[in-house]
Amino acid sequence: MARQALEVDIWVGRAVAHQRQQLGLSQSALASALGISFQQVQKYEAGANRLSAGRLFHLAQILNCPIASFFPPSEAQSEVPTAISPEARQMMMSYSRIEDRGVRRSIGRIVEALALQQ
């Protein structure tokens, strides 16, 4: 028996597609980063397949966004801005090509430290 997509599944899928498009990533590029087929990314973005907590966490890392940005805003949280400068987009594209997780974490800490000095 096929299940119907829930409203939140559709919301999450659209948010994933939006974040992916903001970075200029194709479905194939995102699929490659996740280690899945582009068809699976299509199903996630359509809300046809649900995303596990682990997959959402991995997506947030790849798309460099908080997990909360995939969900409808609640009364307790405000909208996360989605406009990204060309410089930030280029930096994220380069960052996503770094395969070593430790190196990515180190770069993230450096960027965070620099941002706090402003």
N, CA, C and O atoms as a DFTB+ gen file, in Angstrom:
472 C
 N C O
     1  1       0.841      -1.177       0.000
     2  2       0.000       0.000       0.000
     3  2       0.884       1.238       0.000
     4  3       1.722       1.398       0.888
     5  1       0.709       2.119      -0.986
     6  2       1.504       3.335      -1.098
     7  2       1.034       4.360      -0.069
     8  3      -0.162       4.507       0.187
     9  1       1.980       5.046       0.498
    10  2       1.618       6.066       1.473
    11  2       1.493       7.410       0.770
    12  3       2.139       7.659      -0.247
    13  1       0.657       8.263       1.326
    14  2       0.526       9.612       0.796
    15  2       1.593      10.490       1.419
    16  3       1.940      10.333       2.590
    17  1       2.112      11.421       0.619
    18  2       3.090      12.361       1.152
    19  2       2.384      13.276       2.146
    20  3       1.297      13.787       1.875
    21  1       3.008      13.472       3.282
    22  2       2.494      14.409       4.263
    23  2       2.908      15.821       3.875
    24  3       3.879      16.012       3.142
    25  1       2.175      16.797       4.365
    26  2       2.485      18.187       4.057
    27  2       3.930      18.523       4.423
    28  3       4.609      19.229       3.678
    29  1       4.398      18.026       5.552
    30  2       5.765      18.330       5.978
    31  2       6.789      17.681       5.049
    32  3       7.862      18.246       4.836
    33  1       6.484      16.500       4.488
    34  2       7.401      15.854       3.540
    35  2       7.576      16.730       2.296
    36  3       8.681      16.874       1.772
    37  1       6.487      17.299       1.845
    38  2       6.519      18.175       0.672
    39  2       7.282      19.456       1.004
    40  3       8.093      19.925       0.206
    41  1       7.019      20.020       2.186
    42  2       7.715      21.236       2.625
    43  2       9.225      20.981       2.666
    44  3      10.008      21.764       2.127
    45  1       9.622      19.887       3.306
    46  2      11.043      19.548       3.438
    47  2      11.668      19.370       2.054
    48  3      12.757      19.881       1.795
    49  1      10.990      18.655       1.176
    50  2      11.510      18.443      -0.174
    51  2      11.718      19.738      -0.930
    52  3      12.739      19.921      -1.593
    53  1      10.754      20.633      -0.831
    54  2      10.881      21.933      -1.506
    55  2      12.025      22.746      -0.906
    56  3      12.752      23.430      -1.627
    57  1      12.180      22.669       0.414
    58  2      13.266      23.398       1.076
    59  2      14.625      22.849       0.652
    60  3      15.568      23.613       0.447
    61  1      14.728      21.536       0.521
    62  2      15.978      20.927       0.052
    63  2      16.278      21.414      -1.366
    64  3      17.407      21.803      -1.668
    65  1      15.266      21.391      -2.230
    66  2      15.451      21.846      -3.609
    67  2      15.885      23.313      -3.634
    68  3      16.776      23.691      -4.394
    69  1      15.254      24.125      -2.803
    70  2      15.588      25.555      -2.755
    71  2      17.036      25.756      -2.323
    72  3      17.776      26.511      -2.953
    73  1      17.441      25.079      -1.246
    74  2      18.820      25.219      -0.757
    75  2      19.813      24.730      -1.814
    76  3      20.857      25.348      -2.024
    77  1      19.487      23.632      -2.470
    78  2      20.362      23.090      -3.516
    79  2      20.511      24.084      -4.658
    80  3      21.618      24.325      -5.140
    81  1      19.392      24.659      -5.089
    82  2      19.410      25.617      -6.194
    83  2      20.158      26.895      -5.816
    84  3      20.847      27.483      -6.649
    85  1      20.023      27.322      -4.561
    86  2      20.734      28.514      -4.103
    87  2      22.249      28.344      -4.228
    88  3      22.974      29.311      -4.461
    89  1      22.709      27.125      -4.072
    90  2      24.140      26.834      -4.192
    91  2      24.561      26.534      -5.628
    92  3      25.746      26.367      -5.915
    93  1      23.580      26.468      -6.524
    94  2      23.883      26.164      -7.916
    95  2      24.248      24.710      -8.146
    96  3      24.931      24.384      -9.117
    97  1      23.793      23.826      -7.251
    98  2      24.085      22.396      -7.381
    99  2      22.990      21.713      -8.193
   100  3      21.810      22.032      -8.055
   101  1      23.386      20.791      -9.022
   102  2      22.409      19.961      -9.737
   103  2      21.952      18.839      -8.810
   104  3      22.574      18.571      -7.782
   105  1      20.866      18.197      -9.187
   106  2      20.423      17.028      -8.417
   107  2      21.489      15.937      -8.463
   108  3      21.698      15.223      -7.482
   109  1      22.152      15.813      -9.591
   110  2      23.201      14.804      -9.719
   111  2      24.380      15.097      -8.792
   112  3      24.930      14.184      -8.177
   113  1      24.765      16.370      -8.693
   114  2      25.883      16.738      -7.815
   115  2      25.527      16.478      -6.359
   116  3      26.344      15.967      -5.593
   117  1      24.296      16.833      -5.981
   118  2      23.868      16.578      -4.607
   119  2      23.809      15.078      -4.341
   120  3      24.231      14.612      -3.282
   121  1      23.292      14.332      -5.294
   122  2      23.209      12.879      -5.144
   123  2      24.602      12.284      -4.957
   124  3      24.802      11.409      -4.115
   125  1      25.545      12.756      -5.733
   126  2      26.918      12.263      -5.623
   127  2      27.490      12.556      -4.234
   128  3      28.139      11.700      -3.633
   129  1      27.248      13.759      -3.732
   130  2      27.740      14.128      -2.398
   131  2      27.099      13.266      -1.313
   132  3      27.730      12.972      -0.297
   133  1      25.849      12.862      -1.527
   134  2      25.135      12.029      -0.554
   135  2      25.406      10.538      -0.745
   136  3      25.123       9.734       0.144
   137  1      25.952      10.169      -1.901
   138  2      26.188       8.757      -2.193
   139  2      24.922       8.015      -2.576
   140  3      24.774       6.831      -2.274
   141  1      23.998       8.717      -3.248
   142  2      22.735       8.123      -3.680
   143  2      22.502       8.474      -5.145
   144  3      23.290       9.212      -5.736
   145  1      21.430       7.953      -5.735
   146  2      21.115       8.262      -7.128
   147  2      20.389       9.607      -7.224
   148  3      19.758      10.055      -6.267
   149  1      20.492      10.242      -8.400
   150  2      19.775      11.501      -8.575
   151  2      18.262      11.278      -8.541
   152  3      17.506      12.185      -8.195
   153  1      17.821      10.069      -8.902
   154  2      16.394       9.766      -8.819
   155  2      15.908       9.834      -7.368
   156  3      14.789      10.273      -7.100
   157  1      16.762       9.393      -6.435
   158  2      16.391       9.463      -5.025
   159  2      16.282      10.915      -4.590
   160  3      15.376      11.266      -3.833
   161  1      17.192      11.768      -5.056
   162  2      17.108      13.203      -4.742
   163  2      15.796      13.757      -5.295
   164  3      15.129      14.548      -4.630
   165  1      15.424      13.344      -6.511
   166  2      14.153      13.796      -7.090
   167  2      12.979      13.404      -6.200
   168  3      12.065      14.200      -5.984
   169  1      13.005      12.188      -5.688
   170  2      11.921      11.714      -4.826
   171  2      11.886      12.492      -3.511
   172  3      10.811      12.841      -3.024
   173  1      13.055      12.765      -2.939
   174  2      13.101      13.570      -1.713
   175  2      12.514      14.961      -1.970
   176  3      11.691      15.451      -1.198
   177  1      12.951      15.586      -3.066
   178  2      12.504      16.949      -3.355
   179  2      11.016      17.017      -3.683
   180  3      10.377      18.046      -3.464
   181  1      10.468      15.934      -4.201
   182  2       9.028      15.888      -4.500
   183  2       8.208      15.536      -3.266
   184  3       6.981      15.637      -3.284
   185  1       8.878      15.125      -2.198
   186  2       8.163      14.708      -0.998
   187  2       7.638      13.289      -1.103
   188  3       6.884      12.842      -0.238
   189  1       8.029      12.570      -2.156
   190  2       7.559      11.200      -2.351
   191  2       8.217      10.234      -1.373
   192  3       7.602       9.254      -0.953
   193  1       9.468      10.511      -1.010
   194  2      10.178       9.707      -0.024
   195  2      10.566      10.580       1.163
   196  3      10.996      11.721       0.999
   197  1      10.407      10.029       2.349
   198  2      10.774      10.757       3.557
   199  2      12.276      10.703       3.771
   200  3      12.946       9.738       3.405
   201  1      12.781      11.765       4.372
   202  2      14.201      11.834       4.714
   203  2      14.395      11.434       6.165
   204  3      13.666      11.891       7.045
   205  1      15.375      10.583       6.410
   206  2      15.693      10.194       7.784
   207  2      16.426      11.348       8.473
   208  3      16.912      12.269       7.818
   209  1      16.495      11.280       9.794
   210  2      17.220      12.295      10.562
   211  2      18.682      12.336      10.134
   212  3      19.261      13.413       9.989
   213  1      19.275      11.172       9.935
   214  2      20.667      11.119       9.506
   215  2      20.885      11.752       8.153
   216  3      21.864      12.469       7.946
   217  1      19.968      11.487       7.221
   218  2      20.077      12.066       5.876
   219  2      19.875      13.584       5.939
   220  3      20.568      14.329       5.245
   221  1      18.933      14.042       6.764
   222  2      18.733      15.491       6.920
   223  2      19.989      16.151       7.472
   224  3      20.375      17.233       7.030
   225  1      20.619      15.501       8.433
   226  2      21.843      16.025       9.024
   227  2      22.929      16.138       7.959
   228  3      23.611      17.159       7.867
   229  1      23.088      15.094       7.159
   230  2      24.085      15.090       6.092
   231  2      23.764      16.165       5.055
   232  3      24.664      16.863       4.588
   233  1      22.501      16.301       4.695
   234  2      22.087      17.347       3.747
   235  2      22.427      18.738       4.271
   236  3      22.927      19.582       3.527
   237  1      22.157      18.973       5.548
   238  2      22.452      20.278       6.144
   239  2      23.947      20.571       6.077
   240  3      24.350      21.710       5.842
   241  1      24.767      19.545       6.284
   242  2      26.215      19.734       6.188
   243  2      26.621      20.064       4.754
   244  3      27.395      20.993       4.524
   245  1      26.108      19.316       3.804
   246  2      26.466      19.528       2.394
   247  2      25.973      20.888       1.908
   248  3      26.691      21.602       1.208
   249  1      24.739      21.241       2.283
   250  2      24.144      22.494       1.819
   251  2      24.494      23.680       2.714
   252  3      24.059      24.806       2.472
   253  1      25.285      23.410       3.752
   254  2      25.765      24.443       4.669
   255  2      24.620      25.308       5.206
   256  3      24.633      26.534       5.095
   257  1      23.648      24.637       5.781
   258  2      22.501      25.344       6.345
   259  2      22.044      24.616       7.605
   260  3      22.346      23.436       7.782
   261  1      21.323      25.305       8.474
   262  2      20.802      24.624       9.658
   263  2      19.689      23.652       9.270
   264  3      18.943      23.901       8.323
   265  1      19.582      22.562       9.992
   266  2      18.523      21.582       9.726
   267  2      17.154      22.264       9.802
   268  3      16.249      21.926       9.039
   269  1      17.004      23.212      10.712
   270  2      15.721      23.900      10.881
   271  2      15.258      24.596       9.604
   272  3      14.064      24.838       9.433
   273  1      16.194      24.921       8.701
   274  2      15.799      25.614       7.471
   275  2      14.990      24.715       6.540
   276  3      14.391      25.203       5.581
   277  1      14.964      23.402       6.810
   278  2      14.186      22.480       5.998
   279  2      12.719      22.408       6.443
   280  3      11.890      21.822       5.746
   281  1      12.400      22.994       7.584
   282  2      11.061      22.882       8.153
   283  2      10.356      24.225       8.178
   284  3      11.002      25.273       8.151
   285  1       9.021      24.194       8.230
   286  2       8.282      25.450       8.321
   287  2       8.687      26.185       9.601
   288  3       8.899      25.558      10.639
   289  1       8.794      27.513       9.526
   290  2       9.150      28.247      10.738
   291  2       8.044      28.122      11.778
   292  3       6.856      28.150      11.456
   293  1       8.458      27.986      13.019
   294  2       7.490      27.953      14.109
   295  2       7.361      29.355      14.673
   296  3       8.082      30.264      14.261
   297  1       6.469      29.526      15.588
   298  2       6.305      30.834      16.213
   299  2       7.554      31.239      16.976
   300  3       7.811      32.429      17.158
   301  1       8.327      30.270      17.421
   302  2       9.499      30.542      18.236
   303  2      10.750      30.839      17.408
   304  3      11.759      31.277      17.959
   305  1      10.700      30.609      16.100
   306  2      11.890      30.849      15.294
   307  2      11.549      31.762      14.138
   308  3      10.409      31.781      13.672
   309  1      12.509      32.505      13.680
   310  2      12.283      33.396      12.549
   311  2      12.782      32.741      11.278
   312  3      13.520      31.757      11.323
   313  1      12.380      33.286      10.155
   314  2      12.837      32.777       8.861
   315  2      14.353      32.926       8.752
   316  3      14.921      33.919       9.209
   317  1      14.988      31.953       8.157
   318  2      16.417      32.017       7.890
   319  2      16.593      32.688       6.534
   320  3      15.971      32.265       5.560
   321  1      17.433      33.733       6.445
   322  2      17.618      34.377       5.144
   323  2      18.225      33.392       4.144
   324  3      19.086      32.589       4.503
   325  1      17.776      33.457       2.901
   326  2      18.241      32.502       1.901
   327  2      19.079      33.158       0.805
   328  3      19.630      32.455      -0.042
   329  1      19.188      34.495       0.801
   330  2      19.990      35.155      -0.222
   331  2      21.463      34.873       0.037
   332  3      21.946      35.031       1.159
   333  1      22.169      34.458      -1.001
   334  2      23.586      34.120      -0.882
   335  2      24.359      34.929      -1.910
   336  3      23.985      34.977      -3.081
   337  1      25.437      35.563      -1.469
   338  2      26.263      36.354      -2.376
   339  2      27.032      35.427      -3.316
   340  3      27.220      34.249      -3.013
   341  1      27.475      35.959      -4.451
   342  2      28.280      35.139      -5.365
   343  2      29.559      34.612      -4.701
   344  3      29.987      33.492      -4.977
   345  1      30.164      35.421      -3.827
   346  2      31.380      34.987      -3.137
   347  2      31.086      33.809      -2.210
   348  3      31.846      32.842      -2.162
   349  1      29.978      33.899      -1.476
   350  2      29.599      32.821      -0.566
   351  2      29.264      31.560      -1.356
   352  3      29.620      30.455      -0.945
   353  1      28.590      31.719      -2.469
   354  2      28.239      30.574      -3.318
   355  2      29.500      29.876      -3.812
   356  3      29.586      28.648      -3.778
   357  1      30.488      30.660      -4.274
   358  2      31.737      30.070      -4.764
   359  2      32.471      29.354      -3.638
   360  3      33.012      28.265      -3.834
   361  1      32.488      29.973      -2.446
   362  2      33.156      29.354      -1.309
   363  2      32.483      28.030      -0.948
   364  3      33.171      27.049      -0.667
   365  1      31.154      27.989      -0.950
   366  2      30.439      26.764      -0.615
   367  2      30.644      25.680      -1.670
   368  3      30.737      24.498      -1.340
   369  1      30.712      26.079      -2.919
   370  2      30.959      25.085      -3.978
   371  2      32.345      24.469      -3.793
   372  3      32.514      23.256      -3.916
   373  1      33.327      25.308      -3.497
   374  2      34.682      24.805      -3.274
   375  2      34.723      23.932      -2.029
   376  3      35.336      22.864      -2.030
   377  1      34.074      24.386      -0.976
   378  2      34.037      23.645       0.289
   379  2      33.424      22.262       0.097
   380  3      33.909      21.282       0.663
   381  1      32.363      22.180      -0.697
   382  2      31.676      20.896      -0.882
   383  2      32.541      19.880      -1.624
   384  3      32.268      18.681      -1.571
   385  1      33.583      20.348      -2.315
   386  2      34.469      19.424      -3.027
   387  2      35.572      18.853      -2.133
   388  3      36.294      17.948      -2.552
   389  1      35.712      19.368      -0.913
   390  2      36.709      18.844       0.018
   391  2      36.155      17.561       0.615
   392  3      35.122      17.581       1.283
   393  1      36.829      16.459       0.382
   394  2      36.325      15.158       0.810
   395  2      36.611      14.849       2.275
   396  3      35.832      14.140       2.912
   397  1      37.687      15.355       2.814
   398  2      38.094      15.033       4.182
   399  2      37.225      15.802       5.181
   400  3      37.272      17.031       5.236
   401  1      36.425      15.064       5.976
   402  2      35.507      15.698       6.935
   403  2      36.261      16.521       7.984
   404  3      35.798      17.585       8.393
   405  1      37.406      16.032       8.409
   406  2      38.201      16.755       9.393
   407  2      38.660      18.101       8.857
   408  3      38.639      19.106       9.568
   409  1      39.069      18.110       7.614
   410  2      39.493      19.365       6.987
   411  2      38.299      20.314       6.884
   412  3      38.422      21.505       7.170
   413  1      37.138      19.782       6.473
   414  2      35.939      20.632       6.384
   415  2      35.584      21.225       7.740
   416  3      35.257      22.408       7.834
   417  1      35.646      20.400       8.805
   418  2      35.342      20.911      10.144
   419  2      36.333      22.001      10.544
   420  3      35.941      23.015      11.121
   421  1      37.606      21.796      10.243
   422  2      38.628      22.794      10.581
   423  2      38.369      24.106       9.849
   424  3      38.478      25.183      10.436
   425  1      38.031      24.012       8.585
   426  2      37.728      25.213       7.811
   427  2      36.514      25.923       8.403
   428  3      36.500      27.149       8.513
   429  1      35.502      25.156       8.780
   430  2      34.310      25.745       9.395
   431  2      34.650      26.486      10.678
   432  3      34.124      27.571      10.929
   433  1      35.529      25.907      11.493
   434  2      35.933      26.569      12.738
   435  2      36.709      27.848      12.459
   436  3      36.539      28.845      13.160
   437  1      37.563      27.822      11.435
   438  2      38.332      29.017      11.072
   439  2      37.392      30.123      10.616
   440  3      37.520      31.268      11.051
   441  1      36.458      29.788       9.750
   442  2      35.510      30.780       9.239
   443  2      34.676      31.352      10.378
   444  3      34.454      32.561      10.442
   445  1      34.210      30.478      11.286
   446  2      33.420      30.931      12.432
   447  2      34.234      31.882      13.299
   448  3      33.725      32.916      13.732
   449  1      35.492      31.541      13.556
   450  2      36.353      32.393      14.383
   451  2      36.567      33.758      13.712
   452  3      36.543      34.790      14.383
   453  1      36.774      33.760      12.406
   454  2      36.934      35.016      11.695
   455  2      35.664      35.862      11.740
   456  3      35.726      37.083      11.887
   457  1      34.516      35.204      11.614
   458  2      33.244      35.929      11.647
   459  2      32.995      36.558      13.008
   460  3      32.418      37.642      13.095
   461  1      33.422      35.893      14.061
   462  2      33.233      36.430      15.411
   463  2      34.122      37.625      15.693
   464  3      33.828      38.409      16.595
   465  1      35.203      37.784      14.941
   466  2      36.110      38.906      15.140
   467  2      35.588      40.189      14.509
   468  3      36.106      41.268      14.797
   469  1      34.595      40.097      13.674
   470  2      34.052      41.271      12.975
   471  2      33.284      42.179      13.885
   472  3      32.769      43.205      13.441
